[in-house]
Amino acid sequence: MQVTQALAELATLGATSGGIDRGLFTPAEHAARTRFAAWARALGADVTQDRCGNVFARIAGSEPGLAPIQCGSHLDTVKDGGAYDGAYGVAGGLAALSMILTRGARTRHPLEVVAWAGEEGSRFPVGTLGSAVYAGLIHYAEIAELQSADGEPFADAFAGPSGALAGVPVRETNVPPAAYVELHIEQGPVLERGGARLGIVSAIAGQRRYAITVSGTAGHAGTVPMRDRADALAAAAEVVLELERSARAIGDCVATIGTIAVEPNQANVIPGVARMRADVRSGDDATIERIAAALYDACTRIGERRGVGIAVDETERRAAVAMDAAVIETVRDVCRALDPDAFVLTSGAGHDAMCVARVAPAGMIFVPSAGGRSHVGEEHTAPADLELGVEALANALVALDAAFAKN
């Protein structure tokens, strides 16, 4: 199986003028899971699914009863997303499995490739949905009644025409793997800037999200003197810049305010309300606490000085997740044998590996993203790097089978 060809085929499913749109349990995403199951069966794998829509492709090992060595990623996309985010880890997992079988290698553990459901949270409002349920971080009952963006309950969507795959058995229980490794594009510029073709992920960054509401006083743009204004947007602009300054000063973190909605949003009216959403991430939870404290402090100071109210509400909290030391060591050895310039880095983006890591030793392999761009239609990774990543994954799966010999 050739990974670049597989990715090209998947890219036709849900293609839009701006990229790819494959929300969970839509016809395009269902077609992608169907394609995955067909490819897996062609390799001789047994294919099953669970009630979340996770699909598992397994090749038996030589010793019955052992938990699988597992890899995988997701097939859903953000709106107008790219062809590589998630899909590469799924197609690359099958390509690695094909490579291992072609070489005639036989592992003690079963080898399993997983297409995790709903990682992006772009249709149902929970990210890493399938892997979170698999790892027991969320109970199935909590998501069964989740409403999609278009008003469909999760359980109804799974039972509908774009939900469960026909002819694929449904697992009622899941057993954690002996080890897990996820192949993914970096989605940032670090590898490309560092001249490496492979990256070894040491941790997945923690994340906080905040809803910030600035309440000022609307007024006529031509009649209210500057000294008498309580301009919500001007205060919001200060918050944006103060958060940026804090992140740069603290270091080892990123902070973003990517959306602002202004009321009444008229050119000749002083803004009375500004609503923003902030995203803060770091591989170190203590660093996140520092930048969160700086955000609250800045909002208090700016609000008092400008005579506006600023409310900050935390809407999401995810702790940083360290990858397993033994998996990191195995992945590092494999990657540096193929690319002496490979280095260790932290993932700023969330991945299914952060959920699986709660129940099993986990790690990740990155390949570069051209220009550091992702979640856009222009997302790209050089074909040679895609192939090298598959080789690294195949070698890692075999090495993990030996490293976790007692599992």
N, C-alpha and C positions, 0 to 999 in steps of 0.2 A: 504494500500500500504506500502510495507517495503522498506526503503531507501537503505539498503545495497544490496538487490537483484536487485533493479532498477539500481544502480550504476554498478553492475557486468554486467548487460545486456548492458548498454551503453558502457562499456569498451571494448566490442567485436566489436564495430563499429569504424573502422579506426585503429584497433590494428596493431602495427608494432613490429619488433623485439626489438625496444628500448622503446616502450611506446604506445602512441596513436597519430594519426595524423588526425584531423577533421577540415580542413580549411572550411571557409564559402562557401556554395553552392557547396560542393563536394558531391559525392554519400554518403560517410559516415556521413557527417554532416546532409544531407537531411534525411537520415535514422533515425538519432537521433531526429530531429524535428518531424518526422512522428511518432516515438515511443512516444514522449511527448504528441502529440495530441491524440493518441489512449488511453494512460493512463488517460488523462484529461477527455475524453468523457466517459470512464468507471466510473469515479467518478460523472458523471452527469453535467460536466462543459460545457459551451458554448465555442467553440474554434474559434478564429479569427486570422488573420495575417495582417501585413502592408507591404508596398512596400519595406521595408528594410529587411524583413525576420524575424522581431520580431513576436513571436507567443504568444497569450494571451489566458489563460484558466480562465474563470470566473464563479463563483457561485453567483447567485443573492442574494441580501440582502433583509431585510424585509421592507425597506423604499425605494420606487422608486425614482430615480433622484439623489441619492447620488453618489459621486465619489468613486472608489474602495479603499479599503485597499490592498496594493499591495506588493508582494514579488517576488523574482526571481533571476536569474543569467544567465550564458551563457552555450552553449553546444559546441562551437568551442574550439579547443585546439591549443597550440603551437605545433611545430613539435616534435614528440616523447615526448609529454606531459604526464601528469598523469590522473588518473581516477576520481579525486575529484575536481580539480580546475574548478569552474564554474558549472560543472554537479551536484555537491552536492547541490548547491542552487536551481537548477531547480527540481531535483528529490525530494529534501528535502521540497521544496515548495508544491509539490503535496502530499507528505506524511503528511505534516502538515494539508493540506486541508482535507485529508482523516481522520486524527485524530479528527479534529473539527467536521466533519460530523458524525463520529462514536459516539462521545460524545453527539450528538443531539443538539449542540449549534447552535444558529441562530444569525447572526450578522445583524446590521442595514445596514451597508455598504455592497456592493458586495465584495467578496474576489477574488483577481486576482493573478495568478501566471504567470510570464513572462519568456520566453526563449529569452533573448536578442541576437541579431545577431552580430557576428563579434567583440566580445569584445577584442580578442587577437591581432587583426590586423595582423594575420599570413598569410593571403592570399591577402586581400586588405589592402593598406598601411595607414589605419586609425584605431587606437584603440578605443574601446567602440563605435563602429560605429553606431549600431542600437539604443542604448540608447541616443547617442548624437543627432541623428536626432529626436528621440522622444521628447527630451527636448528642441528642437529648437536651439541647439548650432551649428549645421551644417544644412544647407538647403539640401533637397533631391537632388536638381539640382546639387549640388556640388559633390555628390557621384555617381550620375547616370552614369557618364562617367569615374569613377575611373577604372584604369586598374589593374587587378589581377596580381600576380606574374607570371602567365602563359599567360598573355596578353588578358584576357577576360574582356570586359567592365562590370561594375556592373549591369547595367540594363539588359544586355543580359544574364548574369548569373542568375538573378532572373527569367527571362522569360524562361530559359532553363530547362532541365529535373531534375536538382538538385537544382532548385530555389524554387519558390512558391509551397506550399503544395496543391495538388489536392483536390478539394472538401471543402476547407477552405475559407470562405469569407475574402475578403481583405478590411480592414478599410481604409477609405480615410482621416480620422482625428483621432487624439488621444486626450483624455482629461486627464490632470495630475491627479494622485491619490490623495486621501485625506492624505495618509501617505504611506511610503515605508520602508520596512526593508529587508535587504539582508543577507541570511545565507551563510557563506563561510568558507572554511578552512583558517587558519591564513597564511600559506605559509612561516612562519618564526618560530623561536624557543622560542619566548617570553612566550607564555602560558605554554608550556611544562616545561620550565625552572622555571616558577613561580608556578607550581603545580596546575594550574587552568584547568578546563575542558571547561569553557565558557569564552568568552571575549566580552566586550562591547566596540565598536569602537567609539572614540570621534571625529576623523578626518581622512581624507585620505590625505596622504602626497602630497605636491606639487612636481613637477619634472622639471628639466632642462636637456636637452641633448645637447652635443657639438661635433662638428667634429673638430679635432685638426690635423693640418698638419705641420710636422717638415721638413724643407727643408735644407739639409746640402750639402755636396760635396762627391760624390762617388769617390772611388779611390782604388788602389791596396792594398790589406790587408798586403802584405809583404814589400812594399817599401815606404809607406807614414809614416814618423815619428809620434809618438803619439802627439807631441806638435803641429804638423801642421794639425791635423785632424779637420774636422767639421762633426762629426759622428751623423747622424740624430737619430739613434736608441739609442745611449748612452744618448743624450739629452731627448729623449722620456722617457727613463727609469727614469730619474730624475723627469720629470713631473708626472709620475705615483706615485712615492714615495712622492713627495711634496703634491700632492692632498690627498693622504692617511693621511699624517701628519696633514694637515689642517683640514680634517674632524674630526680626533680624537681630535684635540685641540679645535675646535669650539664646538663639541658635539651636540647632538640632531639632527643628520643628518647622511646620508650615502653617500659615493661617490665611484664610480667604473669606472675604465677603463677596459673594458672587451674584447676589440679587438684591435689588432695592425697589420697593413699590412706594410711590409718593401719592399723597392725597392732599388736595383734589387733583393734582397733576395737570395744572393749567399754567400756561406761560405767564399770565398776568396776575397770578395769585401766589402769595407767600405760602410755601408748603406747611400744612398744619400737622401732618403725620408722615413719618417715613418708617417703613417696615423692612427689616433686613434679615438675612440668614447668614450666620458665620459658621465656618468649618475649621476646626483646629486639629492638627495631627502631629504625633511624634512617636518614635519607637520607645520612648521612656515616659511612663505615666507621670512621674514627678515633674517632668518638663511641661506636660500638658497642664498640670495643676498650676504651674507658675504662669503660663500664658493665660489661663482662665482667670487667675487672680488679677493679672494686669488688665484684662478686658473689663472685668467688673469695676476695677478702680478707675479706669479711663472713663467709663460711662458715668460714674458718679461725679467725677470732676468736671467733665464736659457739660453734663446736665445742670449742675449747680452754676457754673460760670455763664451758661447761655440761657438760663431760665426756662429749660424744657425738662420734661420727664423722660427718663430712659429706663425702660423695663427690659431685663435680660432673663430669658427663660431657657433652661437647658432642655433640649428636645431629644437628644440621643447621646448615649455614652457607651463606648466600647474600649475595653482595656487593651493595651498592647499585648501581643502574643509572641512569645519567643519560640522559635523552631527548636526541635529536639537536637541536643548536642551530638548524639551518635549519627543521626540522619545528616546533619550539617557536615560532619566529618566525611561521611561516605560520599555525599554529593560534591564536596570540595575536591576530594581525591579524583573522582570521575571527571569533573569539569576541568581541572588543571591538567589532567593527562591529555585532554583534547585541545585546550586553550591555556597555555602557560600564563596568559594575562588575565585569566578569570579572577574575580575578586568577590569579597563578601560585601553585601549591602543590605539595607533595610528596605522593605516594601512600604511605600507611602499609601498604596491602594489596598483596600480590603480584598480578601480572596476566600474561597471555600476552605483552603488549608487552615485558616484561623479557627474554623469550627472543628474540623477533623482533629486538629492538634489538641483539643480538649479531651479526646478519648483514645488517641494513639500517637506514637512518635511521628512527627510530620516535618517536612521540609519542602523547599521550592527551588526550581531552576528557572532563571530568567534568560531571555535572549533580548538583544537591543531593539528599541523602537526608533525608527527613523525620525530624527528631529525631536524625539521625546513625545511625539503626538499620539494620543489615544482618545477613545470615545468620540471619534470623528471619522467621517468617511474616508479621509486621506490616510488613515492608519496604515503603516507599512513596516515590514521587516524583510530584509534581504533573503531570498530563497536559500542561499547557502547557510545563513544563520539559522533558518528554520530547520533545515536538515541536520545541522550540527546539534541543535537542541534535542532533536529526536534521538540522535545517537547517544547523547549524554543521558537522556532519560532511560533508554534501553539498558545502558551499562549500569545506571543507578539501580534499576529494578533488580537486575541480577546480583549486584553487589549487596543490596539490602536483603535479598533472600539469604545470602550467606551470613551477613552481619547479625541478622535476627534469627539465628539458627534454632534457638530454644523456644521460639514463639509458635 
